[in-house]
Amino acid sequence: MATSAPIARDVQLQIQSWTARLAGVQRASNHSINGYLRDVSSFLAFLFRHQAATVTLSTLQAIEERDVRAWLAWRRSVGLAQSSNARALSAVKTFFRFLNSDAGLNNLSVLQVSGPKLNKPLPKSPNEEQADSTLEALNDAAERAEWIAARDHAIACLMYGCGLRIGEALGLAVQAIGEETTTLTIRGKGDKTRNVPLLKVVRDAVMAYKHICPILGEGKAPLFIGLRGKPLQPAVFQRTLRTLRRQMGLPESLTPHALRHAFATHLLSRGAELRDIQELLGHSSLSTTQRYTHVDATRLLDAYNKAHPGA
């Protein structure tokens, strides 16, 4: 094993048996096995530095959760990404499962350590021109029934103009939006309720759809329906948007959810406060909303690099 840390013979033998098991029984690739070895080597090298002693099976038997957390903290301190740390912890846990089952160890502490929380990457938001072009194209009834084009346009307006998730938009009832509606009450993730201002342009788009839809119900009936009058499924709108963006040469990243992200990033770029955006999006934690500051900073840096004469 490639590590500068003194490793006892008993640990070396178990590593050899473990990698043989990975290659034989589990049919792991050489690339995967080498990755496992690098991560476990990092852990063992840390233990040697941490405890100033040769790493033996007895050392591994005595490892506690705090030792593993100290290792993860060290990895963060040297700038390793959370995704890399999560992968490394997974490799170490895999090794300890093997030791527990095949080497006579009985150490469950390592397996109890929670992995680093990973932020899901935000889809790339369309710029304002792309968002406007998308809304206009969705309202074009050249190849679709007029009421279907109006329906798709209204859904997109709710996502881009109000920051709704697609499930939240499709979950609206007919009675939710009328001629005088100025605020929407949205029940979002975790059954949490929030109030969202309804822009006139968005309300007009929804009312235009309601006025021409030939099979729309009343009251608590679903606002957005399919050809047979049943509640519209997200996949239908997703497919429409996918076809549209390919026809228009728009990026593949322009998904329904990207319209919601565009709502947030465009508000941020025009000076809206993070706390307000948090409320509008229905995020329970400000840290979730703060990811948009990175998105907006990236957009500004890109614009700078393209436009500044000294870039």
N, C-alpha and C positions, 0 to 999 in steps of 0.2 A: 504494500500500500504506500502511495506517495505522500509521506508526511514527515516533517522534521521532528515530530514529537516521539520520545521513547515509548514504544508500545510493547507490552509484554507478549511473550510467545503465545500464551493462551488466547489473547485477543486476536493476534494475527491469524491463528488457526481458525477462529470462528469467522473472521472476515472472509477467509478463503472459502469456507463452507457456505457462507451466506451468498457470496457472488456466484458460486457454483449452482446454488439453488435458483438464483435469479435467472441464470443462463439456461439451466436445464429444465426445471419444472415450470417456471414462469415464462420462459422463452423471451426474456428481456433482451433488447438489442445491446450491442457493445456500447453504443452512445449512452443509453440509459444507465447501464451498469457503471460506466465511467463517471457519470453525473452523480450517482449515488455515492460512489467512493470519494469523490471530491468533497461532497457535503459532510459525510461521516468523518473524513479526515480533518476537515475544519473543526468539527466538534471535538474530536479527540485531541487535536493540537491545543484547542482552547482549554480543555480539561488539564492538560499537562501544565500550561502556564498558570492556570487558575489555582491548581493544587500543588504545583512544584513537586510532582512525583510521577513516576512511571505509571502509565494507565494499564491497569489489570482488570480481569473480570470482577474482582472484588471492588475495584473502583467503580465500575459500571453498576454493580449491584447497589452501591451506596448513593448513587446519583439521586438528587431530589429535584423537585420542580424549580426551586430557586436557582439551581445550577444551570438548568436549561434556559431559564429566563435571563440569567446573566449572560449567557452565550448569545442569545438573540439581541440583547441590549448592546453587546459589543459589536455585533454585525451592523446594527443600525448606526452606531457611533462612527464606523469607518465608511459609511455612505452606501451600504448595500441596500438595494431596493426591497420593499416589503414583499414583492412577488418572489424575489430570490430567497428571502428569509423563510417564506412559507414553504417553498420547495425544499429547502435544506432541512427544515423541521420535519417535513414529511419523510425524507430519507432517513433521518435519525430514528423516527418512530418505527419505520419499516425494519431497520436493523434491530431495534430493541424487541420488536415482536418476534423476530427470529431467535434472539437470545433467550427470550422467555419460553419459547416452545422447544428449542433444540439444544440450548446450552445450560439449562438448569437454573437460569436466572428467574427471579420473581420480583421484577421491578416494574410496577405499573405507574410510577410517578411521571416518567417521561411521557407516557401515553396520555396523561391528564392535561398536559400543557396545551392551551388553546393557541391556534395559529394566528399570525398577524392579520388584522382586518384589512382586506383589500378593497380599495375603491374601484367600482366598476368604471371603465373608461366612458367618458361622455361621447356620444356620437357627434361628428362634426356638424355644426349648425350651418344651415344655408345663410348666405348674406341677405341683406334686405332686398336686393334686386332679384335674387333667386327665389326668395319667399314670395314676393309679389308676382313673379312670373308663374309660379306654381299655382297660386290662388286664381289667377286669371285663366290659366289653362284648364283647371278643374271646372270652371264655370262655362267652358266652351261646350255647347251641345251638338257640335258638328257630327260626332260619331256615337253619341249616346242620347237617350231620351232626355228631354229638357229637365224633367223633374229629378232625374238621377244626377245630372250635372249640377243642378242647384243643391241637391242633397250633399254631394261630395264637396262642393265649394263651402257649404255651411259648416261641415265637419272640420275642414281645414281651417276655416276662420276661427272656430272655437279653440282649436289647438294653438294656433299662432297668435290669436288675439286675446285669449284668456288663459293660456298656459295649461289647458286641460290635457290629461292623459287620454289616450284614445278610448279606453274603457269608460272613463268618466263622461266623455262626450256621447258615446253610444248608449250610456245608461240614462240619459236625460228622458224625461217624460214630455209629452206634448204640451202639458200645462206649464212646464218650467219656464218657457219663454213666450211672452206675448208682446203686443204692440208697445206697451209702456214699461216693460221690464228693464231695469237698470242694473240689477245685481243678481247673480246666480248663487244659489246655495248648493255646494258640491260636497258629496260624501265620497271621500277618497280612501286611500290606503289606511288600514287599521280602523276603518269605520269612523275616521275623523272628518268632521264637517268644517268647511271654510266658506267664506263669502268672497266672490270674485266679481269685480266690476264688469258690466257687459257694455262694451263699446257700441255706439250706434251702428257702425259699419258691420259689426258682427251680428247685432240684432236684426238689421235689415237683411242680411244674407239668410239668416234662419227663417225670417218671416216670408221671404221670397220663395223659399222651398216649401213652407207650409201652405202657401196660397195655391201652389200648382201641383202639389202631390195628390194624385187621384185616389189613393187608398189609405190616407192617414186617419188614424183613430182620434180619440178625444181623451181629455183628462189625463189619467195615469198611463195611457197607452204609450208605447215607445215612440219617441220623436223620430228616430231614424230607422227606416225599414228597408227591406229588400224588395225584389220584384213580386214576391208572393205575399207581401204584407207582414212578414215575420221580422223580428228584431234583426237589424243589420249586424253581421258578424265582422269582427276586426279584419279578418283575412280578406274580405271583399274589398275594403278600402285600401288595405296594404297592397293588394294586387293592382288596383287602379293606379295608385301612386307610383308603383314600380314600372308599370307600362308607360305612364306619362313621362317620368324622368328619363327613360331611355329614348323616347321619341324626341324629347327636347334637348338631349345631350347633357342633362344635369347629373351631378355626382351620385353614385350609388349610396352615399351616406345620407341622402335626402329621404329619410323614412318618416312615417307618421310621428314617431317620438322626437325626431330631429326638429319638427315644427314647434314642439313644446320647448325644446332647448333654445331654439331661435328666439322665442318669446322672452326667455330669461336673459340671454346674452345681449339682445338688442336693447332691452330695458337697462341693463347694466352699462352698456356703452353710452347711453344717453343720460346717465347720472342717477338712475334709481338706486335706492339704498338696499343693501343686502337683506336687511330685516324685512323690508316690504316685499321683496321678491320671494323670500322664504314663505311668507304668509300666502302670497298668491299661488305659489306652487304646491303648498300643502306639505312642505318638508317639516318633519318633527324636530330636526336638528339643524342648526345654522351651519355646521360643518359640511353638511351635504350641499347646501347652497353655495358655500365658499369655493367649491370646485369651479364654479363659473368664473371666478376671478382669474383662475389660470387660463381658462378658455379665452377670456377677453384679452388677457395680457398677451397670449400667443397671437391673437388676431392683430393686435396693435403692433407687435414686433414684426409680424409679417408685412404689414402695411409700411412700417418704417423702412424695412430692408428693401422694399420695392421702390419707395419714393424718395428717400433721403439721398442727396447727392454724395454724401460721405459714407454711405452704407456699403 
